[in-house]
Amino acid sequence: MHNNGAEFGARVKVRKRDVSLQTVTEEGTKANDAFMTIVQTARKLSVSAYDYIFDRVSNRCEMLSLAELIREKSTLS
């Protein structure tokens, strides 16, 4: 057991890497890292990662950015 959020994030990355082996290219590694970062950040903010990514890819931008949500949440604490 652990109580460290950063450690949990690292564990998710390592488990993903172990399950899917490795990426073939450096670009694939960067894309995988970016996607996992978005998913984990959205999860911590209680936001649907699917809805957030769809909002950005469809160019709707109706949802607040993750950075704005982090700022908003940090001012509430």
VOKOL-666572 format. One line per field, with one value per residue: residue number from 1; x, y, z of N, C-alpha, C in turn. Coordinates in steps of 0.02 Angstrom, whole numbers, padded with zeros to 5 digits, always signed. Last residue first. Layout:
N
num: c(NUM;...)
nxx: c(X;...)
nyy: c(Y;...)
nzz: c(Z;...)
caxx: c(X;...)
cayy: c(Y;...)
cazz: c(Z;...)
cxx: c(X;...)
cyy: c(Y;...)
czz: c(Z;...)
***
This chain:
77
num: c(77;76;75;74;73;72;71;70;69;68;67;66;65;64;63;62;61;60;59;58;57;56;55;54;53;52;51;50;49;48;47;46;45;44;43;42;41;40;39;38;37;36;35;34;33;32;31;30;29;28;27;26;25;24;23;22;21;20;19;18;17;16;15;14;13;12;11;10;9;8;7;6;5;4;3;2;1)
nxx: c(-00444;-00482;-00369;-00357;-00464;-00420;-00303;-00359;-00440;-00342;-00279;-00380;-00502;-00679;-00770;-00781;-00706;-00723;-00634;-00628;-00523;-00582;-00689;-00621;-00551;-00661;-00726;-00620;-00602;-00711;-00644;-00581;-00450;-00392;-00429;-00353;-00227;-00232;-00253;-00139;-00039;-00067;-00039;+00099;+00150;+00114;+00189;+00319;+00322;+00305;+00424;+00515;+00437;+00376;+00353;+00346;+00222;+00102;+00130;+00233;+00173;+00071;+00149;+00212;+00102;+00054;+00162;+00159;+00041;+00081;+00177;+00095;+00018;+00049;+00021;+00017;+00042)
nyy: c(+01233;+01316;+01334;+01210;+01207;+01304;+01246;+01131;+01189;+01246;+01129;+01070;+01192;+01166;+01126;+01169;+01145;+01092;+01015;+00882;+00871;+00922;+00835;+00713;+00733;+00742;+00620;+00535;+00576;+00659;+00710;+00713;+00741;+00619;+00597;+00696;+00644;+00522;+00569;+00648;+00551;+00465;+00552;+00575;+00444;+00417;+00515;+00475;+00348;+00384;+00454;+00350;+00191;+00083;+00054;-00108;-00194;-00179;-00210;-00122;+00002;-00002;-00008;+00117;+00205;+00171;+00208;+00345;+00372;+00328;+00424;+00536;+00505;+00394;+00292;+00114;-00059)
nzz: c(-00115;-00216;-00290;-00350;-00439;-00531;-00579;-00637;-00735;-00816;-00861;-00935;-00987;-00983;-01132;-01261;-01378;-01507;-01578;-01569;-01479;-01359;-01337;-01331;-01211;-01122;-01136;-01093;-00961;-00861;-00706;-00581;-00575;-00592;-00727;-00791;-00765;-00835;-00969;-00990;-00975;-01081;-01189;-01170;-01183;-01316;-01382;-01348;-01409;-01542;-01563;-01553;-01594;-01532;-01356;-01275;-01190;-01130;-00996;-00959;-00981;-00887;-00769;-00776;-00765;-00639;-00559;-00569;-00499;-00371;-00342;-00333;-00219;-00094;-00012;-00029;+00000)
caxx: c(-00413;-00534;-00394;-00306;-00464;-00483;-00300;-00310;-00471;-00390;-00241;-00358;-00440;-00620;-00746;-00833;-00676;-00778;-00624;-00683;-00513;-00524;-00701;-00668;-00513;-00612;-00761;-00649;-00547;-00708;-00668;-00649;-00495;-00382;-00455;-00427;-00245;-00222;-00300;-00206;-00040;-00074;-00106;+00051;+00160;+00090;+00116;+00295;+00333;+00255;+00360;+00515;+00473;+00426;+00335;+00374;+00293;+00105;+00077;+00242;+00233;+00055;+00104;+00252;+00147;+00011;+00143;+00216;+00047;+00027;+00197;+00146;-00013;+00081;-00025;+00052;+00000)
cayy: c(+01196;+01292;+01392;+01230;+01161;+01313;+01310;+01124;+01149;+01290;+01178;+01037;+01154;+01203;+01110;+01189;+01181;+01126;+01088;+00908;+00849;+00955;+00907;+00725;+00725;+00796;+00682;+00528;+00585;+00604;+00729;+00686;+00799;+00652;+00553;+00699;+00710;+00521;+00522;+00677;+00609;+00441;+00525;+00631;+00482;+00375;+00514;+00541;+00355;+00342;+00490;+00402;+00253;+00070;+00086;-00041;-00195;-00167;-00245;-00195;-00016;+00004;-00063;+00056;+00208;+00164;+00137;+00309;+00390;+00293;+00355;+00533;+00512;+00447;+00349;+00178;+00000)
cazz: c(-00059;-00170;-00253;-00301;-00383;-00495;-00545;-00584;-00682;-00782;-00823;-00874;-00997;-00961;-01065;-01214;-01321;-01472;-01578;-01610;-01548;-01390;-01337;-01385;-01274;-01128;-01152;-01160;-01009;-00908;-00772;-00588;-00572;-00528;-00674;-00794;-00739;-00763;-00936;-00995;-00931;-01012;-01179;-01169;-01121;-01262;-01388;-01328;-01337;-01509;-01569;-01502;-01610;-01584;-01419;-01285;-01208;-01203;-01032;-00953;-01019;-00958;-00786;-00778;-00824;-00698;-00564;-00597;-00570;-00406;-00347;-00386;-00285;-00132;-00010;-00030;+00000)
cxx: c(-00387;-00505;-00449;-00329;-00414;-00485;-00362;-00306;-00424;-00424;-00287;-00318;-00420;-00558;-00687;-00813;-00729;-00752;-00684;-00681;-00567;-00515;-00644;-00682;-00559;-00574;-00713;-00684;-00573;-00652;-00663;-00683;-00569;-00429;-00449;-00457;-00321;-00241;-00293;-00256;-00109;-00076;-00116;-00020;+00109;+00094;+00085;+00219;+00306;+00261;+00304;+00450;+00472;+00469;+00392;+00345;+00318;+00176;+00086;+00192;+00243;+00114;+00085;+00208;+00186;+00054;+00099;+00199;+00104;+00030;+00144;+00170;+00036;+00052;+00002;+00000;+00044)
cyy: c(+01240;+01257;+01373;+01291;+01183;+01269;+01321;+01189;+01140;+01253;+01225;+01085;+01122;+01160;+01154;+01175;+01209;+01172;+01126;+00984;+00876;+00936;+00944;+00800;+00738;+00792;+00739;+00592;+00581;+00619;+00668;+00710;+00778;+00712;+00588;+00656;+00717;+00589;+00524;+00634;+00641;+00498;+00501;+00606;+00538;+00411;+00474;+00544;+00421;+00346;+00451;+00442;+00301;+00133;+00076;-00011;-00124;-00169;-00238;-00234;-00092;-00018;-00061;-00004;+00142;+00161;+00125;+00235;+00353;+00309;+00314;+00461;+00508;+00450;+00407;+00234;+00062)
czz: c(-00005;-00110;-00203;-00261;-00329;-00433;-00502;-00544;-00623;-00725;-00784;-00830;-00931;-00975;-01047;-01142;-01273;-01417;-01548;-01614;-01594;-01463;-01372;-01393;-01334;-01195;-01163;-01180;-01080;-00959;-00817;-00653;-00579;-00519;-00606;-00738;-00738;-00731;-00861;-00957;-00931;-00962;-01108;-01155;-01115;-01195;-01331;-01330;-01312;-01434;-01534;-01503;-01551;-01597;-01469;-01349;-01218;-01230;-01108;-00994;-01017;-01000;-00860;-00797;-00831;-00760;-00625;-00606;-00604;-00481;-00385;-00396;-00342;-00202;-00051;-00029;+00000)
***
